[in-house]
């Protein structure tokens, strides 16, 4: 939570110092910072859960996300609201031993995430975004031998709804291509009666039409 407070503080401080001084000069020479439109995005997830009540912290599950994004400019060409709908493959891995052999169990937790972000342009093309994220679980399985061809066994240990905070950075190139890095963290517990929360680092590409 300290990291999230630091990110939020930096958004306000940096935006207050730089946005006003750079906005008019950039807008006059290069046009608006932000433009209304839709886009698509996708990339890698590095997902895990916090330790919570588990004896040991879990390892990360590496997978992917893909979805759609929109941008709605509001104030002075430097501030937008950015809603998204993202299919996100999350979860975690845990090591275990059985009959003298070591295995890795992969907990596959897939969500439809709906972040609603405040997006602040610092300079043309470069923005900071942060806001609430609402997650709806659509898949919950465990693969007791991660990496094999088994699709896994269904579970019913994970809460259906996940609410958290998303914060990140985006750089948009001329022509619509953009790169994005983001961190997502849950407010509520993921696994029932565990106090463990989703923790996801994302990095990917997108295209804004």
C-alpha positions as a Markdown table, in Angstrom:
| # | Residue | x | y | z |
|---|---|---|---|---|
| 1 | Unk | 0.0 | 0.0 | 0.0 |
| 2 | Unk | 2.9 | 2.4 | 0.6 |
| 3 | Unk | 3.9 | 2.0 | -3.1 |
| 4 | Unk | 0.4 | 3.0 | -4.2 |
| 5 | Unk | 0.4 | 6.1 | -1.9 |
| 6 | Unk | 3.8 | 7.1 | -3.4 |
| 7 | Unk | 2.5 | 6.7 | -6.9 |
| 8 | Unk | -0.6 | 8.8 | -6.1 |
| 9 | Unk | 1.4 | 11.5 | -4.5 |
| 10 | Unk | 3.8 | 11.7 | -7.4 |
| 11 | Unk | 0.9 | 12.0 | -9.8 |
| 12 | Unk | -0.3 | 15.1 | -8.0 |
| 13 | Unk | 3.1 | 16.7 | -7.4 |
| 14 | Unk | 4.5 | 16.2 | -10.8 |
| 15 | Unk | 1.3 | 17.1 | -12.5 |
| 16 | Unk | 1.0 | 20.4 | -10.6 |
| 17 | Unk | 4.6 | 21.4 | -11.3 |
| 18 | Unk | 4.9 | 20.4 | -14.9 |
| 19 | Unk | 1.5 | 20.2 | -16.6 |
| 20 | Unk | 0.7 | 23.9 | -16.6 |
| 21 | Unk | 4.1 | 25.0 | -17.7 |
| 22 | Unk | 4.4 | 22.6 | -20.6 |
| 23 | Unk | 0.8 | 22.3 | -21.8 |
| 24 | Unk | 0.4 | 25.6 | -23.8 |
| 25 | Unk | 3.8 | 25.4 | -25.5 |
| 26 | Unk | 3.3 | 21.8 | -26.6 |
| 27 | Unk | -0.3 | 22.3 | -27.6 |
| 28 | Unk | 0.6 | 25.3 | -29.8 |
| 29 | Unk | 3.5 | 23.6 | -31.6 |
| 30 | Unk | 2.3 | 20.0 | -31.8 |
| 31 | Unk | -1.4 | 20.0 | -31.3 |
| 32 | Unk | -3.4 | 18.4 | -28.5 |
| 33 | Unk | -1.9 | 16.1 | -25.9 |
| 34 | Unk | -4.8 | 13.7 | -26.0 |
| 35 | Unk | -7.5 | 12.8 | -28.5 |
| 36 | Unk | -10.8 | 11.0 | -28.0 |
| 37 | Unk | -10.7 | 7.5 | -29.4 |
| 38 | Unk | -10.7 | 3.7 | -28.9 |
| 39 | Unk | -7.9 | 1.3 | -28.9 |
| 40 | Unk | -6.7 | -2.3 | -28.4 |
| 41 | Unk | -4.0 | -3.5 | -26.1 |
| 42 | Unk | -2.3 | -6.7 | -24.9 |
| 43 | Unk | 0.9 | -7.9 | -23.2 |
| 44 | Unk | 2.4 | -9.9 | -20.4 |
| 45 | Unk | 1.2 | -10.5 | -16.8 |
| 46 | Unk | 3.5 | -11.2 | -14.0 |
| 47 | Unk | 0.9 | -12.2 | -11.4 |
| 48 | Unk | 0.9 | -13.5 | -7.9 |
| 49 | Unk | -0.9 | -13.0 | -4.6 |
| 50 | Unk | 0.3 | -11.5 | -1.3 |
| 51 | Unk | 1.3 | -13.9 | 1.4 |
| 52 | Unk | -1.8 | -13.4 | 3.6 |
| 53 | Unk | -2.3 | -16.2 | 6.0 |
| 54 | Unk | -0.2 | -18.7 | 4.0 |
| 55 | Unk | 3.0 | -20.1 | 5.6 |
| 56 | Unk | 5.1 | -19.1 | 2.6 |
| 57 | Unk | 4.7 | -16.5 | -0.1 |
| 58 | Unk | 3.6 | -17.9 | -3.5 |
| 59 | Unk | 5.5 | -17.6 | -6.7 |
| 60 | Unk | 4.3 | -15.7 | -9.8 |
| 61 | Unk | 2.3 | -17.0 | -12.7 |
| 62 | Unk | 3.4 | -15.5 | -16.0 |
| 63 | Unk | 0.7 | -15.2 | -18.6 |
| 64 | Unk | -1.0 | -12.5 | -20.7 |
| 65 | Unk | -3.8 | -9.9 | -20.9 |
| 66 | Unk | -5.7 | -8.5 | -23.9 |
| 67 | Unk | -8.5 | -6.0 | -24.2 |
| 68 | Unk | -10.0 | -2.7 | -25.3 |
| 69 | Unk | -9.4 | 0.9 | -24.1 |
| 70 | Unk | -11.1 | 4.3 | -24.6 |
| 71 | Unk | -9.9 | 7.8 | -23.9 |
| 72 | Unk | -12.3 | 10.7 | -23.0 |
| 73 | Unk | -10.4 | 14.1 | -22.9 |
| 74 | Unk | -11.8 | 16.5 | -20.2 |
| 75 | Unk | -9.6 | 19.4 | -19.2 |
| 76 | Unk | -7.1 | 21.6 | -21.2 |
| 77 | Unk | -5.9 | 18.7 | -23.5 |
| 78 | Unk | -3.9 | 17.3 | -20.6 |
| 79 | Unk | -6.4 | 15.3 | -18.5 |
| 80 | Unk | -8.5 | 12.3 | -19.6 |
| 81 | Unk | -10.7 | 9.5 | -18.3 |
| 82 | Unk | -9.6 | 6.1 | -19.6 |
| 83 | Unk | -12.0 | 3.2 | -19.1 |
| 84 | Unk | -10.9 | -0.3 | -20.2 |
| 85 | Unk | -12.2 | -3.8 | -20.5 |
| 86 | Unk | -9.4 | -6.4 | -20.1 |
| 87 | Unk | -9.3 | -10.2 | -20.1 |
| 88 | Unk | -6.5 | -10.9 | -17.7 |
| 89 | Unk | -4.9 | -14.3 | -16.9 |
| 90 | Unk | -3.7 | -14.1 | -13.3 |
| 91 | Unk | -3.1 | -16.4 | -10.4 |
| 92 | Unk | 0.1 | -17.8 | -8.8 |
| 93 | Unk | 2.3 | -20.9 | -8.4 |
| 94 | Unk | 3.2 | -23.0 | -5.3 |
| 95 | Unk | 5.7 | -25.7 | -4.9 |
| 96 | Unk | 4.8 | -29.0 | -3.2 |
| 97 | Unk | 6.3 | -32.5 | -2.7 |
| 98 | Unk | 4.5 | -35.8 | -3.3 |
| 99 | Unk | 6.1 | -39.3 | -2.8 |
| 100 | Unk | 9.6 | -37.8 | -2.7 |
| 101 | Unk | 9.2 | -35.8 | -5.9 |
| 102 | Unk | 8.8 | -32.0 | -6.2 |
| 103 | Unk | 6.0 | -30.4 | -8.3 |
| 104 | Unk | 4.7 | -27.0 | -9.0 |
| 105 | Unk | 1.0 | -26.3 | -8.8 |
| 106 | Unk | -0.4 | -23.5 | -10.9 |
| 107 | Unk | -3.5 | -21.7 | -9.7 |
| 108 | Unk | -5.2 | -20.2 | -12.8 |
| 109 | Unk | -7.4 | -17.2 | -11.9 |
| 110 | Unk | -8.7 | -15.4 | -14.9 |
| 111 | Unk | -10.7 | -12.2 | -14.7 |
| 112 | Unk | -12.5 | -9.6 | -16.8 |
| 113 | Unk | -11.1 | -6.4 | -15.3 |
| 114 | Unk | -12.7 | -3.0 | -15.8 |
| 115 | Unk | -10.3 | -0.2 | -14.7 |
| 116 | Unk | -11.5 | 3.4 | -14.8 |
| 117 | Unk | -8.4 | 5.6 | -14.8 |
| 118 | Unk | -7.6 | 9.3 | -14.5 |
| 119 | Unk | -4.9 | 10.0 | -17.1 |
| 120 | Unk | -2.6 | 13.0 | -16.8 |
| 121 | Unk | -0.3 | 14.0 | -19.6 |
| 122 | Unk | 3.1 | 15.3 | -18.3 |
| 123 | Unk | 4.5 | 16.1 | -21.8 |
| 124 | Unk | 3.2 | 15.2 | -25.2 |
| 125 | Unk | 2.9 | 11.4 | -25.5 |
| 126 | Unk | 3.9 | 10.6 | -21.9 |
| 127 | Unk | 1.2 | 10.1 | -19.3 |
| 128 | Unk | 0.6 | 8.8 | -15.8 |
| 129 | Unk | -2.7 | 7.0 | -15.0 |
| 130 | Unk | -4.3 | 5.7 | -11.8 |
| 131 | Unk | -7.7 | 4.7 | -10.6 |
| 132 | Unk | -10.0 | 2.0 | -9.3 |
| 133 | Unk | -10.3 | -1.4 | -11.0 |
| 134 | Unk | -13.2 | -3.8 | -10.8 |
| 135 | Unk | -12.5 | -7.5 | -11.5 |
| 136 | Unk | -15.0 | -10.3 | -12.3 |
| 137 | Unk | -13.6 | -13.8 | -12.0 |
| 138 | Unk | -14.5 | -16.0 | -15.0 |
| 139 | Unk | -12.2 | -19.0 | -14.5 |
| 140 | Unk | -10.6 | -20.7 | -11.5 |
| 141 | Unk | -8.6 | -23.9 | -11.9 |
| 142 | Unk | -5.5 | -25.6 | -10.4 |
| 143 | Unk | -3.0 | -27.4 | -12.5 |
| 144 | Unk | -1.1 | -29.8 | -10.1 |
| 145 | Unk | 1.8 | -30.2 | -12.5 |
| 146 | Unk | 2.3 | -26.8 | -14.2 |
| 147 | Unk | 3.3 | -27.0 | -17.8 |
| 148 | Unk | 1.7 | -30.4 | -18.7 |
| 149 | Unk | -1.2 | -30.8 | -21.1 |
| 150 | Unk | -3.8 | -31.1 | -18.3 |
| 151 | Unk | -6.4 | -28.3 | -18.3 |
| 152 | Unk | -6.6 | -28.4 | -14.6 |
| 153 | Unk | -9.2 | -29.1 | -11.9 |
| 154 | Unk | -12.0 | -26.7 | -11.2 |
| 155 | Unk | -12.0 | -25.0 | -7.8 |
| 156 | Unk | -14.4 | -22.9 | -5.7 |
| 157 | Unk | -12.0 | -21.1 | -3.3 |
| 158 | Unk | -11.7 | -17.7 | -4.9 |
| 159 | Unk | -14.1 | -14.7 | -4.5 |
| 160 | Unk | -16.1 | -13.8 | -7.6 |
| 161 | Unk | -15.4 | -10.1 | -7.3 |
| 162 | Unk | -12.1 | -8.3 | -7.0 |
| 163 | Unk | -11.7 | -4.5 | -6.4 |
| 164 | Unk | -8.3 | -2.8 | -6.4 |
| 165 | Unk | -6.2 | 0.1 | -7.6 |
| 166 | Unk | -4.4 | 0.2 | -11.0 |
| 167 | Unk | -1.5 | 2.7 | -11.6 |
| 168 | Unk | 1.0 | 3.0 | -14.5 |
| 169 | Unk | 2.8 | 4.8 | -17.2 |
| 170 | Unk | 2.1 | 5.1 | -20.9 |
| 171 | Unk | 4.1 | 6.5 | -23.8 |
| 172 | Unk | 2.2 | 7.0 | -27.1 |
| 173 | Unk | 4.1 | 7.3 | -30.4 |
| 174 | Unk | 2.9 | 9.3 | -33.4 |
| 175 | Unk | 0.6 | 7.2 | -35.4 |
| 176 | Unk | -1.3 | 5.5 | -32.5 |
| 177 | Unk | 1.1 | 2.9 | -31.2 |
| 178 | Unk | 1.7 | 3.0 | -27.4 |
| 179 | Unk | 3.6 | 1.1 | -24.7 |
| 180 | Unk | 2.3 | 0.7 | -21.2 |
| 181 | Unk | 3.5 | -0.5 | -17.8 |
| 182 | Unk | 1.1 | -1.0 | -14.9 |
| 183 | Unk | 0.7 | -2.3 | -11.4 |
| 184 | Unk | -2.6 | -3.7 | -10.1 |
| 185 | Unk | -3.2 | -4.4 | -6.4 |
| 186 | Unk | -6.4 | -5.8 | -4.8 |
| 187 | Unk | -8.2 | -4.2 | -1.8 |
| 188 | Unk | -10.2 | -7.3 | -0.9 |
| 189 | Unk | -8.9 | -10.8 | -0.3 |
| 190 | Unk | -8.7 | -13.2 | -3.3 |
| 191 | Unk | -8.9 | -16.6 | -1.7 |
| 192 | Unk | -11.6 | -17.0 | 0.8 |
| 193 | Unk | -10.5 | -16.7 | 4.5 |
| 194 | Unk | -6.8 | -16.2 | 3.5 |
| 195 | Unk | -6.3 | -12.3 | 3.6 |
| 196 | Unk | -4.2 | -12.8 | 0.4 |
| 197 | Unk | -4.7 | -10.2 | -2.4 |
| 198 | Unk | -3.9 | -10.0 | -6.1 |
| 199 | Unk | -0.6 | -8.4 | -7.1 |
| 200 | Unk | 0.0 | -8.0 | -10.8 |
| 201 | Unk | 2.7 | -6.3 | -12.9 |
| 202 | Unk | 1.8 | -5.7 | -16.6 |
| 203 | Unk | 3.8 | -4.7 | -19.6 |
| 204 | Unk | 2.5 | -4.5 | -23.1 |
| 205 | Unk | 1.7 | -2.7 | -26.4 |
| 206 | Unk | -1.4 | -1.2 | -27.8 |
| 207 | Unk | -2.8 | 0.8 | -30.7 |
| 208 | Unk | -5.1 | 3.8 | -30.5 |
| 209 | Unk | -7.4 | 4.5 | -33.4 |
